[in-house]
């Protein structure tokens, strides 16, 4: 795949560009995902959810047995910590506003609220994640499918806050693992055998090429060297 410019990062919380999003979307997953035919949100790492009668509280039930590519369980606590990290002012996430519909989120991101326990983001147990909104947000499930709201391995982030995406192996929650990232060469992705839907991951190997020249891209396509 011709991926355009070299990604600036593979951290879901801070990426903004399409080359970054394309790579990160293969590596990390969220509660929901866009249906490839309709674009509507469908279950991903959450297998089901309930919405309260007033439309403000979403209770997500994670799929049983979901794991990071390195074997550790993915839990509701991981989701809570990932979303709180996204909102922390020091993370400097450009898309933190995707969560501003959540109770306390905007104030927390602005530094007016310091206690994360006051946020409408709760892990009720290992498999149950609850989100409370300030107001009815009809597109909230769509937001949950954005790469920004993907779950990240907090245990890896805490061990190396600035360089965790360079860990080998990198713990990921998506359909592909990061096999290699060679600057100005390629990002090589390999099928993640521990992904919950691995049986439907069609390609064993995907290379993302950082090629900015449209002429070079077109020539490689015509020569059969690239697929997209």
C-alpha positions as semicolon CSV with decimal commas, in nm:
position;residue;x (nm);y (nm);z (nm)
1;X;0,000;0,000;0,000
2;X;0,129;0,347;-0,091
3;X;0,085;0,530;0,240
4;X;0,199;0,881;0,154
5;X;0,424;1,058;0,401
6;X;0,607;0,882;0,684
7;X;0,376;0,860;0,988
8;X;0,463;1,102;1,267
9;X;0,361;0,849;1,532
10;X;0,175;0,523;1,591
11;X;0,019;0,645;1,918
12;X;-0,363;0,658;1,873
13;X;-0,391;0,947;2,119
14;X;-0,174;1,192;1,927
15;X;-0,195;1,104;1,559
16;X;-0,374;1,335;1,315
17;X;-0,261;1,251;0,961
18;X;-0,407;0,994;0,722
19;X;-0,076;0,798;0,691
20;X;-0,072;0,765;1,070
21;X;-0,439;0,671;1,090
22;X;-0,409;0,401;0,824
23;X;-0,127;0,227;1,013
24;X;-0,276;0,273;1,359
25;X;-0,616;0,147;1,245
26;X;-0,453;-0,184;1,158
27;X;-0,271;-0,208;1,491
28;X;-0,527;-0,090;1,745
29;X;-0,900;-0,146;1,788
30;X;-1,179;0,011;1,991
31;X;-1,517;-0,073;2,133
32;X;-1,685;-0,049;1,794
33;X;-1,572;-0,046;1,432
34;X;-1,727;0,094;1,113
35;X;-1,907;-0,168;0,907
36;X;-1,713;-0,194;0,578
37;X;-2,034;-0,179;0,372
38;X;-2,254;0,068;0,559
39;X;-2,004;0,269;0,764
40;X;-2,229;0,228;1,068
41;X;-2,073;0,125;1,402
42;X;-2,078;-0,247;1,477
43;X;-1,934;-0,448;1,770
44;X;-1,557;-0,480;1,784
45;X;-1,377;-0,534;2,117
46;X;-1,715;-0,475;2,282
47;X;-1,953;-0,753;2,185
48;X;-2,263;-0,572;2,311
49;X;-2,387;-0,269;2,501
50;X;-2,693;-0,117;2,663
51;X;-2,804;0,246;2,652
52;X;-2,995;0,391;2,946
53;X;-3,353;0,515;2,889
54;X;-3,236;0,879;2,899
55;X;-2,975;0,804;2,629
56;X;-2,684;0,928;2,839
57;X;-2,524;0,615;2,985
58;X;-2,362;0,344;2,772
59;X;-2,262;0,015;2,934
60;X;-2,026;-0,189;2,715
61;X;-1,956;-0,559;2,759
62;X;-1,615;-0,665;2,628
63;X;-1,570;-0,987;2,437
64;X;-1,457;-1,270;2,665
65;X;-1,094;-1,372;2,629
66;X;-0,972;-1,075;2,422
67;X;-0,596;-1,027;2,453
68;X;-0,310;-0,804;2,359
69;X;-0,088;-0,948;2,088
70;X;0,166;-1,019;2,365
71;X;-0,084;-1,235;2,555
72;X;-0,210;-1,014;2,839
73;X;-0,590;-0,976;2,882
74;X;-0,754;-0,660;2,749
75;X;-0,986;-0,528;3,019
76;X;-1,231;-0,246;3,081
77;X;-0,963;-0,090;3,302
78;X;-0,742;-0,062;2,993
79;X;-1,018;0,129;2,814
80;X;-1,076;0,361;3,109
81;X;-0,705;0,436;3,142
82;X;-0,668;0,487;2,765
83;X;-0,952;0,740;2,750
84;X;-0,834;0,923;3,061
85;X;-0,484;0,942;2,912
86;X;-0,632;1,089;2,593
87;X;-0,795;1,365;2,801
88;X;-0,493;1,450;3,016
89;X;-0,360;1,797;2,925
90;X;-0,003;1,666;2,918
91;X;-0,091;1,417;2,644
92;X;-0,168;1,715;2,417
93;X;-0,408;1,513;2,204
94;X;-0,544;1,717;1,915
95;X;-0,861;1,506;1,904
96;X;-0,932;1,493;2,277
97;X;-1,249;1,686;2,196
98;X;-1,400;1,363;2,060
99;X;-1,471;1,281;2,424
100;X;-1,608;1,619;2,528
101;X;-1,962;1,478;2,537
102;X;-1,850;1,271;2,839
103;X;-1,925;1,409;3,184
104;X;-1,629;1,617;3,306
105;X;-1,414;1,551;3,000
106;X;-1,380;1,906;2,871
107;X;-1,300;2,045;3,215
108;X;-1,048;1,768;3,278
109;X;-0,876;1,833;2,945
110;X;-0,861;2,206;3,020
111;X;-0,714;2,149;3,367
112;X;-1,024;2,276;3,549
113;X;-1,090;1,927;3,688
114;X;-0,802;1,722;3,827
115;X;-0,973;1,413;3,969
116;X;-1,027;1,148;3,698
117;X;-1,276;0,969;3,925
118;X;-1,515;1,258;3,855
119;X;-1,521;1,172;3,485
120;X;-1,806;0,974;3,332
121;X;-1,559;0,696;3,248
122;X;-1,575;0,385;3,468
123;X;-1,454;0,026;3,460
124;X;-1,726;-0,154;3,655
125;X;-1,525;-0,477;3,641
126;X;-1,272;-0,636;3,407
127;X;-1,531;-0,687;3,133
128;X;-1,774;-0,397;3,181
129;X;-1,698;-0,041;3,073
130;X;-1,946;0,238;3,142
131;X;-1,956;0,588;2,994
132;X;-2,187;0,867;3,108
133;X;-2,252;1,161;2,875
134;X;-2,351;1,520;2,954
135;X;-2,619;1,512;2,690
136;X;-2,766;1,273;2,438
137;X;-2,508;1,222;2,161
138;X;-2,662;1,029;1,874
139;X;-2,325;0,960;1,709
140;X;-2,143;0,841;2,022
141;X;-2,106;0,483;1,895
142;X;-1,953;0,625;1,577
143;X;-1,699;0,813;1,790
144;X;-1,612;0,486;1,962
145;X;-1,502;0,345;1,626
146;X;-1,243;0,618;1,561
147;X;-0,876;0,521;1,596
148;X;-0,834;0,799;1,855
149;X;-1,052;0,607;2,101
150;X;-0,872;0,276;2,053
151;X;-0,750;0,095;2,361
152;X;-0,374;0,121;2,420
153;X;-0,148;-0,095;2,645
154;X;-0,119;0,126;2,951
155;X;0,137;-0,113;3,102
156;X;0,362;-0,034;2,805
157;X;0,289;0,339;2,815
158;X;0,376;0,357;3,184
159;X;0,706;0,176;3,130
160;X;0,815;0,410;2,850
161;X;0,580;0,709;2,814
162;X;0,756;0,872;2,519
163;X;0,887;0,566;2,334
164;X;0,634;0,292;2,402
165;X;0,538;0,261;2,034
166;X;0,899;0,151;1,969
167;X;0,870;-0,149;2,201
168;X;0,957;-0,487;2,053
169;X;0,722;-0,662;2,040
170;X;0,464;-0,383;2,051
171;X;0,147;-0,493;2,235
172;X;-0,144;-0,424;1,999
173;X;-0,519;-0,488;2,005
174;X;-0,592;-0,480;1,631
175;X;-0,586;-0,730;1,344
176;X;-0,217;-0,672;1,267
177;X;0,107;-0,668;1,466
178;X;0,394;-0,432;1,396
179;X;0,671;-0,649;1,258
180;X;0,897;-0,369;1,139
181;X;0,908;0,010;1,106
182;X;1,204;0,123;0,900
183;X;1,201;0,496;0,835
184;X;1,189;0,590;0,468
185;X;1,147;0,223;0,376
186;X;0,825;0,062;0,503
187;X;0,600;-0,031;0,790
188;X;0,552;-0,408;0,781
189;X;0,237;-0,546;0,942
190;X;0,174;-0,915;1,006
191;X;-0,153;-1,083;1,098
192;X;-0,221;-1,087;1,473
193;X;-0,315;-1,447;1,563
194;X;-0,460;-1,333;1,898
195;X;-0,702;-1,081;1,746
196;X;-1,062;-1,167;1,831
197;X;-1,158;-1,186;1,462
198;X;-0,830;-1,327;1,326
199;X;-1,008;-1,586;1,113
200;X;-1,145;-1,303;0,898
201;X;-0,816;-1,117;0,862
202;X;-0,758;-1,181;0,493
203;X;-0,392;-1,087;0,442
204;X;-0,100;-1,243;0,626
205;X;0,132;-0,953;0,546
206;X;0,085;-0,584;0,460
207;X;0,358;-0,332;0,374
208;X;0,286;0,041;0,402
209;X;0,527;0,237;0,184
210;X;0,613;0,602;0,261
211;X;0,603;0,738;-0,094
212;X;0,498;1,100;-0,139
213;X;0,543;1,127;-0,517
214;X;0,221;1,064;-0,708
215;X;0,422;0,981;-1,023
216;X;0,625;0,716;-0,839
217;X;0,308;0,579;-0,680
218;X;0,131;0,546;-1,016
219;X;0,433;0,382;-1,180
220;X;0,461;0,125;-0,899
221;X;0,090;0,049;-0,935
222;X;0,113;-0,001;-1,311
223;X;0,415;-0,225;-1,261
224;X;0,221;-0,442;-1,017
225;X;0,451;-0,357;-0,729
226;X;0,172;-0,215;-0,512
227;X;-0,198;-0,294;-0,474
228;X;-0,336;0,040;-0,353
